[in-house]
Amino acid sequence: MADDMINISALEEQMNEVNKKFEEFRKITEETSKKVFHEAVSTFFKNFPEVYAVRWEQYTPYFNDGDTCTFSVGVPCFFSMKDFEDDIKDDYEYNSWARPSDYVYRSAADKNNKYWETYQEQLDKYEALEKELGPRLEEIQKGVKQFSNLFNKINDDSMLAMFGDHVQITVTSKGIDIDEYEHD
């Protein structure tokens, strides 16, 4: 009967070792993620000084219609200095350098559309940007896409560890601002 008894202290010791290794791995991944992120940001702003700011939100929803509320990181938005200063900050997935969608082109072509002026402003802004930047615009667009792809590869747990929950992060060449974020 004594051979059938569980050796609790040996199992606890093994579990403590597993937990210790897990914590060590978590710290290594956090530090590596921070390093990669900061290197990417530094390189991005050095190569694309026309991009003034990158901003996103990350949070755990307070309510999810009965489903589990899980932390997630929002889509990064890319701003020129003018757009940032003009306070175009609440547009979902905003990108100062993005080509307007086909929908915008179609809507701007229809002068009877009640939002025609808004769509035409978007087209005029983009055409002015094309004229001002020429081939550089395409380089910026590629850089934004590259940065977005890298950004999306960062694990949500790493982003949570780096910046926190219920926050809006704004990254510029001068640094990182983390603000409380109201949502839901």
TIVEX-822728 format. One record per residue: residue in one letter; z, x, y of N, C-alpha, C, O, CB in turn; chain. Coordinates in steps of 0.02 Angstrom, whole numbers, plus 50000, padded with zeros to 5 digits. Atoms other than C-alpha are relative to their C-alpha. Glycine has a CB too. Example, Ala and Ser with C-alpha at 12.3 -4.5 7.8 and 13.67 -1.06 7.14 Angstrom:
<pts>
- A|50000|50045|49941|50390|50615|49775|50000|50045|50060|50033|50097|50059|50062|49950|50001|A .
- S|49997|49958|49941|50357|50684|49947|50037|49961|50055|50045|49986|50110|49929|50020|50023|A .
</pts>
This chain:
<pts>
- M|50000|50041|49941|50000|50000|50000|50000|50043|50063|49968|50025|50112|50060|49953|50000|A .
- A|49996|49955|49942|50038|50143|50121|49932|50028|50017|49918|50042|50075|50050|50057|49988|A .
- D|50067|49974|49988|49859|50207|50100|49956|49950|50037|49908|49969|50071|49967|50020|49935|A .
- D|50039|50053|49968|49792|50040|50163|50018|49990|50074|49984|49953|50108|50010|49935|49963|A .
- M|49977|50009|49930|49885|50053|50331|49952|50036|50048|49925|50089|50033|50073|50027|50009|A .
- I|50042|49971|49948|49786|50088|50487|50040|50051|50038|50097|50039|50057|49971|49945|50048|A .
- N|49967|49948|49961|49827|50249|50576|49983|49987|50074|49934|50014|50100|49977|50072|49977|A .
- I|50013|50021|49932|49838|50173|50750|49998|50059|50048|49954|50062|50091|50053|49950|50023|A .
- S|49998|49945|49952|49884|50334|50839|49937|50044|49995|49913|50069|50046|50063|50044|49987|A .
- A|50062|49961|50008|49731|50425|50767|49942|49962|50032|49900|49993|50065|49986|50014|49925|A .
- L|50053|50040|49970|49616|50282|50820|50006|49999|50077|49956|50002|50112|50002|49928|49972|A .
- E|49989|49999|49928|49695|50277|50993|49977|50067|50029|49947|50069|50083|50074|49988|50017|A .
- E|50020|49933|49978|49666|50464|51010|49924|50005|50002|49896|50033|50050|50029|50054|49953|A .
- Q|50073|49999|50001|49483|50444|50960|49971|49958|50058|49924|49979|50091|49974|49973|49933|A .
- M|50024|50043|49946|49460|50300|51083|50012|50032|50068|49970|50027|50112|50035|49931|49997|A .
- N|49986|49965|49938|49542|50401|51222|49947|50054|50012|49926|50065|50068|50070|50031|49999|A .
- E|50051|49948|49994|49418|50542|51186|49932|49970|50019|49896|49997|50060|49994|50039|49933|A .
- V|50063|50035|49983|49271|50420|51192|50002|49980|50073|49953|49991|50109|49990|49938|49954|A .
- N|49994|50022|49931|49333|50349|51357|49996|50060|50049|49965|50054|50102|50066|49963|50011|A .
- K|50002|49940|49959|49356|50525|51428|49927|50024|50007|49905|50041|50061|50045|50055|49970|A .
- K|50070|49978|49999|49177|50573|51380|49957|49951|50040|49911|49972|50076|49973|50007|49929|A .
- F|50037|50050|49962|49111|50410|51451|50011|50010|50075|49963|50008|50113|50022|49928|49979|A .
- E|49984|49988|49929|49199|50444|51618|49966|50063|50025|49941|50064|50081|50076|50004|50010|A .
- E|50033|49938|49981|49131|50622|51622|49925|49988|50010|49895|50012|50058|50012|50055|49946|A .
- F|50071|50015|49995|48955|50557|51591|49985|49958|50062|49936|49969|50097|49976|49962|49937|A .
- R|50009|50043|49941|48975|50423|51726|50002|50043|50064|49960|50033|50108|50056|49946|50003|A .
- K|49995|49956|49941|49028|50556|51853|49938|50044|50007|49913|50053|50063|50063|50044|49996|A .
- I|50061|49958|49998|48881|50668|51807|49940|49959|50024|49901|49982|50066|49986|50030|49930|A .
- T|50057|50041|49980|48756|50525|51825|50006|49979|50073|49955|49977|50109|49995|49937|49955|A .
- E|49990|50017|49930|48832|50472|51992|49981|50058|50045|49944|50049|50094|50072|49979|50013|A .
- E|50013|49941|49959|48825|50648|52062|49925|50017|50000|49896|50035|50051|50041|50060|49976|A .
- T|50072|49985|50005|48647|50675|51999|49960|49949|50039|49913|49967|50074|49978|50000|49926|A .
- S|50035|50052|49962|48591|50508|52071|50007|50012|50075|49958|50005|50112|50028|49930|49982|A .
- K|49990|49985|49929|48667|50552|52240|49956|50057|50023|49924|50054|50075|50074|50016|50014|A .
- K|50040|49941|49983|48582|50720|52240|49925|49982|50004|49892|50000|50053|50011|50056|49948|A .
- V|50071|50019|50002|48411|50648|52192|49985|49954|50059|49934|49962|50093|49983|49965|49933|A .
- F|50011|50047|49946|48429|50507|52318|49996|50036|50067|49950|50026|50106|50055|49947|50002|A .
- H|49998|49965|49936|48476|50621|52463|49941|50048|50008|49914|50056|50063|50066|50039|50006|A .
- E|50059|49956|49998|48337|50743|52419|49937|49959|50015|49895|49980|50054|49992|50038|49933|A .
- A|50058|50044|49989|48211|50600|52413|49998|49976|50072|49945|49976|50103|50001|49940|49951|A .
- V|49996|50025|49931|48270|50531|52580|49981|50055|50049|49942|50044|50095|50071|49974|50016|A .
- S|50014|49943|49956|48265|50701|52663|49925|50017|50000|49895|50026|50053|50041|50061|49979|A .
- T|50071|49984|50007|48090|50738|52598|49957|49945|50030|49908|49959|50064|49982|50011|49926|A .
- F|50039|50057|49974|48027|50564|52641|49997|50001|50076|49943|49997|50105|50030|49934|49975|A .
- F|50000|50002|49927|48082|50568|52823|49968|50062|50031|49940|50058|50085|50072|49993|50025|A .
- K|50034|49940|49976|48020|50746|52843|49924|49992|49998|49889|50011|50045|50022|50062|49958|A .
- N|50072|50009|50009|47847|50700|52778|49972|49940|50038|49912|49939|50053|49985|49993|49927|A .
- F|50023|50062|49967|47838|50530|52863|50045|49982|50058|50081|49932|50055|49997|49942|49949|A .
- P|49956|50013|49944|47927|50539|53030|49984|49934|50036|50024|49910|50076|49996|50057|50050|A .
- E|50017|50064|49971|47836|50380|53082|50045|49944|49974|50055|49893|50007|49926|49983|49986|A .
- V|49954|50048|50029|47955|50286|52968|50068|50013|50032|50098|50066|50022|50004|50004|49921|A .
- Y|49936|49992|49966|48111|50259|53071|50060|49984|49955|50110|50019|49957|50002|49957|50062|A .
- A|49943|50021|50041|48221|50168|52946|49977|49967|49936|49923|49937|49932|50044|49952|50040|A .
- V|50008|50036|50063|48233|50105|52768|50064|49960|49992|50119|49987|50000|49987|50050|49938|A .
- R|49941|50044|50005|48350|49958|52740|49994|49955|49938|49940|49933|49920|50008|49957|50064|A .
- W|49996|50048|50055|48406|49853|52593|50071|49973|49995|50117|50000|50024|49978|50033|49933|A .
- E|49934|50029|50015|48549|49743|52536|50013|50008|49926|49967|50010|49885|50003|49925|50022|A .
- Q|49981|50001|50071|48645|49754|52375|50066|49963|49995|50112|49974|50035|50006|50073|49971|A .
- Y|49940|50041|50007|48775|49632|52313|50001|49964|49934|49951|49960|49898|50006|49950|50058|A .
- T|49991|50044|50057|48843|49525|52175|50005|49930|50028|50048|49917|50071|50065|50019|49957|A .
- P|49996|50069|49973|48809|49340|52209|50069|49970|49986|50101|49985|49935|49945|49956|49970|A .
- Y|49936|50034|50010|48964|49233|52230|49993|49942|49951|50041|49923|49917|50028|49974|50067|A .
- F|50013|50057|50044|48884|49091|52133|49928|50005|49976|49883|50022|50015|50014|49931|50036|A .
- N|50068|49996|50027|48733|49085|52019|49985|49940|49956|49960|49947|49900|49991|50065|49960|A .
- D|50016|50063|50034|48718|48903|51966|50024|49999|49928|49989|49973|49884|49925|49988|50002|A .
- G|49971|50000|50068|48829|48930|51814|49984|50061|49959|50017|50075|49909|49976|49940|49964|A .
- D|50016|49938|50035|48745|49091|51758|50046|50056|50023|50080|50050|50074|49925|50020|50012|A .
- T|49959|49943|49983|48833|49257|51760|49977|50031|50065|49917|50040|50076|49999|50052|49943|A .
- C|50016|49967|49936|48841|49337|51932|49998|50075|49988|50049|50105|49971|50051|49982|50056|A .
- T|50007|49928|50012|48774|49514|51916|49976|50036|50063|49935|50010|50101|49952|50013|49942|A .
- F|50018|49958|49943|48758|49651|52045|49926|50017|49997|49899|50030|49944|50043|50064|50001|A .
- S|50069|49978|49997|48583|49691|52103|49986|50032|50068|50021|50021|50117|49951|49942|49987|A .
- V|50022|49964|49940|48495|49799|52231|49936|49968|50025|49890|49955|49986|49990|50076|49985|A .
- G|50058|50033|49971|48371|49720|52350|49942|50048|50009|49946|50108|49994|50018|49970|50066|A .
- V|50062|49963|49988|48197|49778|52396|50007|50041|50064|50030|50014|50115|49938|49951|50004|A .
- P|49996|49962|49938|48189|49920|52522|49947|49978|50050|49890|49965|50032|49992|50075|49985|A .
- C|50044|50018|49946|48112|49875|52690|49990|50062|50044|50037|50099|50056|50028|49940|50042|A .
- F|50018|49940|49963|48023|50007|52795|49981|49981|50072|49936|49939|50082|49942|50038|49966|A .
- F|50009|50019|49931|48028|50000|52985|49974|50058|50043|49995|50116|50034|50064|49974|50029|A .
- S|50016|49953|49946|47942|50088|53128|50057|49994|50050|50097|49947|50046|49929|49984|50034|A .
- M|49946|50003|49950|48058|50126|53274|49993|49936|50041|50043|49902|50056|49999|50062|50045|A .
- K|50011|50060|49959|47979|49986|53376|50021|49936|49963|50057|49895|49992|49926|49994|50021|A .
- D|49981|50060|50038|47999|49855|53239|50076|49997|49990|50105|49943|49993|49964|49999|49932|A .
- F|49928|49998|50010|48177|49911|53208|50036|49980|50064|50082|49940|50064|50023|50070|49976|A .
- E|49969|50016|49936|48221|49903|53392|49985|49929|50022|50026|49898|50056|49975|50049|50054|A .
- D|50017|50070|49985|48132|49735|53408|50038|49952|49956|50030|49891|49961|49925|49989|49993|A .
- D|49955|50040|50043|48257|49675|53278|49963|49958|49948|49984|49902|49933|50042|49955|50043|A .
- I|50035|50033|50055|48131|49627|53144|50034|50024|49936|50004|50060|49896|49921|50015|50000|A .
- K|49961|49971|50055|48266|49660|53016|50014|49949|49944|50036|49969|49890|50065|50027|50026|A .
- D|49981|50050|50050|48287|49497|52923|49941|49974|49960|49948|49928|49919|50034|49942|50034|A .
- D|50058|50021|50040|48111|49480|52853|50005|50031|49931|50013|50091|49923|49934|50022|50035|A .
- Y|49996|49977|50069|48114|49492|52665|49943|50048|49985|49885|50033|49999|49998|49940|49951|A .
- E|50049|49949|50020|48023|49647|52601|49956|50021|50058|49895|50028|50050|49956|49973|49943|A .
- Y|50039|49981|49941|47969|49698|52776|49977|50073|49994|50013|50117|49971|50042|49991|50063|A .
- N|50028|49933|49999|47856|49849|52792|49954|50006|50060|49901|49974|50063|49961|50016|49933|A .
- S|50039|49992|49939|47792|49904|52962|49929|50024|49987|49885|50013|50029|50035|50048|50046|A .
- W|50065|49970|50013|47644|49989|52880|49958|49962|49949|49904|49984|49930|50009|50071|49976|A .
- A|50036|50037|50053|47591|49858|52753|49939|49963|50029|49942|49935|50084|50047|49950|49966|A .
- R|50059|50039|49983|47418|49784|52762|50018|49926|49992|50049|49908|49942|49937|50020|49956|A .
- P|49985|50071|50007|47433|49596|52795|49968|49972|49936|49917|49997|49912|49974|49961|50061|A .
- S|50024|50030|50063|47408|49488|52641|49935|49962|50013|49917|49947|50070|50052|49953|49970|A .
- D|50061|50039|49996|47246|49397|52604|50015|49931|50031|49974|49902|50066|49968|49992|49930|A .
- Y|49979|50064|49973|47341|49237|52647|50001|50003|50077|49978|49957|50110|50069|49979|49973|A .
- V|49998|49993|49927|47371|49302|52824|49929|50003|50028|49915|49972|50079|50039|50064|50020|A .
- Y|50070|49996|49977|47186|49346|52842|49967|49930|49999|49933|49911|50046|49960|50049|49956|A .
- R|50030|50067|50005|47134|49173|52781|50030|49953|50053|49993|49915|50085|50011|49971|49929|A .
- S|49967|50044|49952|47262|49085|52892|49980|50016|50071|49974|49971|50112|50076|50005|49992|A .
- A|50020|49980|49933|47212|49184|53045|49927|49979|50014|49908|49971|50072|50007|50077|50009|A .
- A|50070|50021|49991|47031|49133|53016|49995|49926|50017|49943|49903|50042|49960|50016|49936|A .
- D|50000|50073|49987|47079|48949|53031|50038|49985|50064|50100|49981|50064|50032|49962|49939|A .
- K|49967|50012|49936|47113|48914|53214|50035|49933|50004|50072|49920|50051|49948|50005|50056|A .
- N|49965|50065|50002|47172|48739|53167|50068|50006|49966|50108|49960|49969|49958|49949|49963|A .
- N|49936|49988|50032|47318|48814|53070|50054|50003|50055|50047|50039|50104|50000|50066|49957|A .
- K|49949|50004|49947|47476|48775|53169|50036|50067|50011|50068|50078|50062|50052|49946|49984|A .
- Y|49970|49934|49992|47537|48954|53139|49948|50054|50014|49960|50114|50004|50040|50019|49936|A .
- W|50055|49954|49989|47371|49033|53186|50021|50059|50044|50004|50116|50028|49942|49964|50033|A .
- E|49980|49946|49955|47447|49133|53330|50042|50053|49966|50033|50113|49976|50037|49972|50060|A .
- T|49956|49954|50036|47580|49209|53218|49959|50045|49954|49968|50105|49952|50053|49962|49959|A .
- Y|50042|49962|50047|47451|49262|53088|49954|50048|50038|49943|50105|50018|49959|49953|49956|A .
- Q|50044|49957|49960|47333|49328|53222|50039|50059|50029|50012|50114|50034|49966|49959|50055|A .
- E|49958|49945|49974|47476|49431|53297|50009|50054|49947|50006|50114|49961|50068|49973|50023|A .
- Q|49992|49952|50055|47505|49510|53127|49937|50042|49990|49941|50103|49981|50018|49964|49935|A .
- L|50063|49964|50008|47322|49554|53111|49987|50048|50058|49966|50105|50048|49941|49951|49993|A .
- D|50010|49958|49940|47312|49621|53289|50045|50062|49996|50024|50117|50012|50014|49960|50065|A .
- K|49953|49945|50006|47466|49728|53259|49976|50051|49949|49978|50111|49961|50070|49974|49979|A .
- Y|50023|49954|50052|47394|49800|53099|49936|50037|50022|49929|50097|50010|49986|49961|49935|A .
- E|50061|49968|49975|47224|49833|53178|50016|50054|50052|49983|50106|50053|49952|49948|50030|A .
- A|49979|49950|49950|47310|49924|53322|50030|50061|49964|50019|50118|49985|50051|49970|50049|A .
- L|49970|49945|50039|47407|50027|53194|49946|50041|49967|49949|50103|49965|50049|49971|49947|A .
- E|50057|49964|50030|47245|50070|53103|49965|50044|50051|49947|50101|50037|49950|49950|49969|A .
- K|50033|49964|49947|47168|50123|53266|50042|50060|50023|50017|50115|50033|49985|49954|50060|A .
- E|49955|49947|49976|47320|50224|53320|50009|50056|49949|50007|50115|49967|50069|49970|50016|A .
- L|49983|49950|50051|47355|50312|53155|49940|50024|49959|49943|50078|49930|50051|49972|49954|A .
- G|50058|49980|50039|47184|50318|53073|50017|50014|49928|50053|49975|49897|49968|50062|50031|A .
- P|49988|49984|50070|47188|50404|52903|50075|50012|49984|50096|50008|49927|49960|50062|49981|A .
- R|49928|49989|50011|47374|50442|52928|50034|49937|49974|50083|49941|49936|50035|50024|50065|A .
- L|49971|50063|50023|47412|50258|52898|49999|49996|49924|50049|49976|49893|49962|49940|50030|A .
- E|50005|50002|50073|47350|50271|52719|50050|50049|49968|50079|50034|49916|49928|50018|49978|A .
- E|49950|49952|50025|47459|50426|52692|50070|49970|50003|50109|49977|49955|49997|50066|50040|A .
- I|49934|50031|49993|47611|50332|52757|50008|49945|49947|50061|49940|49916|50010|49971|50071|A .
- Q|49996|50054|50050|47571|50183|52645|50012|50029|49930|50051|50001|49892|49935|49959|50001|A .
- K|49989|49968|50065|47561|50299|52494|50071|50027|49995|50102|50021|49942|49949|50056|49989|A .
- G|49932|49974|50000|47725|50382|52543|50052|49945|49991|50101|49954|49955|50013|50038|50064|A .
- V|49955|50057|50006|47811|50214|52562|50000|49974|49927|50053|49959|49899|49980|49943|50049|A .
- K|50005|50024|50069|47747|50160|52391|50035|50049|49952|50071|50028|49906|49926|49991|49980|A .
- Q|49968|49949|50042|47804|50324|52312|50076|49996|50005|50111|49997|49954|49976|50070|50020|A .
- F|49928|50005|49990|47977|50309|52388|50027|49937|49968|50079|49938|49936|50017|50001|50075|A .
- S|49978|50063|50031|47990|50127|52333|50003|50006|49925|50051|49982|49894|49952|49943|50019|A .
- N|50000|49991|50073|47944|50175|52155|50060|50041|49977|50092|50024|49928|49935|50033|49977|A .
- L|49941|49960|50017|48078|50310|52151|50063|49959|50010|50108|49960|49967|50002|50064|50042|A .
- F|49942|50042|49984|48203|50193|52232|50014|49951|49943|50072|49941|49923|49988|49962|50067|A .
- N|49992|50051|50053|48173|50062|52097|50021|50030|49933|50041|49994|49888|49935|49962|49991|A .
- K|49979|49967|50062|48209|50191|51961|50074|50017|49999|50102|50035|49947|49958|50063|49989|A .
- I|49929|49984|49997|48387|50219|52022|50039|49943|49968|50029|49885|49986|50023|50013|50073|A .
- N|49960|50049|50036|48509|50130|51909|50046|49962|50048|50075|49991|50093|50043|50036|49946|A .
- D|49958|50041|49957|48602|49985|51990|50073|50024|50001|50106|50021|50053|49998|49927|49977|A .
- D|49931|49975|50001|48769|50058|51933|50008|50060|50045|50060|50069|50077|50021|50018|49928|A .
- S|49998|49942|49955|48728|50218|52026|49998|49978|50072|50034|50006|50114|49942|50048|49985|A .
- M|50003|50025|49932|48682|50121|52182|50066|49968|50020|50089|49976|50077|49943|49949|50007|A .
- L|49935|50030|49987|48844|50024|52170|50052|50054|50014|50091|50049|50061|50022|49956|49940|A .
- A|49952|49946|49991|48943|50185|52153|49987|50037|50066|50034|50057|50100|49996|50050|49942|A .
- M|50016|49964|49939|48850|50267|52299|50016|49961|50063|50041|49989|50112|49926|50019|50000|A .
- F|49997|50038|49938|48854|50124|52424|50047|49941|50001|50068|49919|50055|49932|49976|50017|A .
- G|49954|50056|50002|48966|49983|52364|49966|49933|49989|49905|49929|49978|50040|49997|50064|A .
- D|50023|50069|50012|48950|49795|52343|50005|49960|50064|50046|49975|50107|50041|49967|49943|A .
- H|50001|50043|49941|48911|49662|52473|49987|50041|50063|50023|50035|50113|50066|49960|50007|A .
- V|50016|49955|49944|48830|49789|52589|49926|49999|50017|49883|49982|49976|50023|50070|49984|A .
- Q|50068|49988|49977|48675|49819|52691|49997|50074|50019|50038|50098|50059|49980|49952|50061|A .
- I|50006|49928|49990|48618|50000|52693|49940|50013|50044|49885|49987|50031|49995|50038|49933|A .
- T|50055|49979|49957|48512|50074|52831|49999|50076|49999|50048|50109|50016|50008|49972|50074|A .
- V|50009|49928|50004|48445|50249|52806|49949|50021|50052|49894|49993|50055|49978|50023|49928|A .
- T|50046|49970|49952|48366|50350|52946|50002|50075|49989|50039|50100|49946|50018|49981|50074|A .
- S|50000|49927|50006|48328|50534|52966|50067|50029|50023|50084|50086|50008|49942|50031|50040|A .
- K|49936|49976|49973|48496|50547|53054|50059|49987|49953|50113|50016|49961|50014|49967|50066|A .
- G|49945|50015|50045|48601|50475|52914|49996|49932|49968|49944|49899|49969|50065|50007|50036|A .
- I|49996|50063|50037|48658|50323|52817|50055|49957|50030|50111|49980|50038|50013|50012|49924|A .
- D|49951|50049|49976|48745|50169|52888|50009|49947|49946|49961|49920|49920|49978|49968|50068|A .
- I|49984|50051|50050|48833|50051|52770|50039|49946|50036|50093|49960|50063|50040|50029|49939|A .
- D|49967|50056|49966|48879|49880|52841|50015|49946|49950|49980|49937|49900|49956|49972|50057|A .
- E|49985|50059|50040|48963|49730|52764|49942|49952|50004|49910|49946|50056|50067|49967|50023|A .
- Y|50057|50046|50001|48834|49601|52712|50022|49931|49978|50051|49922|49924|49945|50027|49954|A .
- E|49987|50070|50016|48855|49413|52716|49941|49972|49963|49884|49981|49985|50015|49958|50064|A .
- H|50054|50029|50041|48753|49323|52584|50023|49936|49968|50081|49916|49975|49977|50049|49947|A .
- D|49989|50063|50035|48741|49163|52482|50018|49948|50051|50029|49890|50033|50055|50005|49946|A .
</pts>
